[in-house]
């Protein structure tokens, strides 16, 4: 199996690498030891079009693949690990739940507009009487 990037993916990788070196590498150590969400970095990555890469264009995203999102996260993390926190909260937590909303008007209302602009974060809570909030102890049906 060939795990090489396509020419387009390699070009995207290089563009994200340049952005991250230019905009994120400076201050990485300080950012790593700073509490709170890096809103300034979220805004920068949003302006670069790096938030919502794998979300369909119809929902405000870039319409890219999960691999595109992974490439972006990896390149951002190489320059500044803390800055990479901005993207996974949207790529891997938000999108599957938004895709599960079947009504277009409901999906638009619950859209990632503020998430994709770097102005909000998303949280998902789960609880079950027998498990509390320990997601590993949740059971499906009668299992």
Helices and strands as residue ranges (DSSP letters): H 7-23, H 28-32, H 39-47, G 57-59, H 66-79, G 81-84, H 85-91, H 94-99, H 104-109, H 113-116, G 135-137
